[in-house]
Amino acid sequence: MMTADAQGPDIATRPSRPHRLRNRIVGLARLSPTGAVGLAIILFFAVLAVFSAWIMPHDPVASYTDRILQAPSSEHWFGTDGNGMDVFSRVIYGARFGFGIAIPAVLLSVVIGVPVGLIAGYRGGYLDEVLMRFFDGLRVFPSIILALAVVAATGQSLFNVILVLGLLDSPVFARVVRAEVLSLRASVFVEGAVAAGNPTWRILFIHILPNAIQGAMAQVAVRAAWAVRISATLAFLGVGIQAPTPEWGAMIRQGAEYMITGQWWVGVYPGAALILMVFGLNLLGDGLQDVMDPRRRAAK
């Protein structure tokens, strides 16, 4: 039996859990510096969204009628808007809508697009043609025009915005997964699964999906950036989420009215937050592609 003294050196040289976590983070940062920067930006906004109730100095929808359009000061760091609301608190709270739209919209796109891509790529034939032509029809129209029309027809609510964005973006995931399935369905392990008598659903979701999902997962952050940008555009055009809800697009729309009269802070700060979040998501998406695609990483 090994004594405690013999075990001591091994235990002493084994890195602790915090050190192992730190080493993994450093390793990922070295593997994709752009992804690490994007992740840091998104974590920053995630902290704002989760802890907004403790960070905000004022109620984001409270109107101070005696402080309308006040410039940035020690009391109102980002100034106040045309309704006397604290812009700093509204920008912080707006992070909730950024994640609250991007995450459900992308999840809906994945839930719709990935199974369709699996089935279309594996079955082929007329089913593949019908499904892909339908999704091609969704991509023919400019996304913002189609989103404007659908949201205007169905109603200006958060649920409708998420539903429209998720449906419009699902062809991206369907196309990526379908391309992977087309190259995998003639593989030896798939033929072996078929010969073993596995049902179709098991072949698709147990054997093919784990090997075909990487390309789709690398697109998640980029498509989340698209969802944030389009939802803000809808609100800016007066079709999406409306004021006084503290959503960045609606805040930029209100701020544009005061830009020419010199009250720049009403629209500049939410615009900067929107740009930074979209930038972070795009960097994160680029990093995910580096991590999941060895050929791209080798090319760099």
Protein Blocks (a to p, Z undefined) as FASTA:
>chain_A
ZZfklmmmmmmmpccfklmmmmmmmmmmmmmmmlmmmmmmmmmmmmmmmmmmmmpmbdfk
bccfklghiacdfklmnopafkopafklmmmmmmmmmmmmmmmmmmmmmmmmmmmmmmmm
mngmmllmmmmmmmmmmmmpcfklmmmmmmmmnopcfklmmmmmmmmmmmmmmmmmmmmm
mmmmmpmklmmmmmnopafklmmmmmmmmmmmmmmmmmmmmmmmmmmmmmmmmmmnopac
cdfbdcfklmmmmmmmmmmnopamlmmmmmmmmmmmmmmmmmmmmmmmmmmmmklmmmZZ
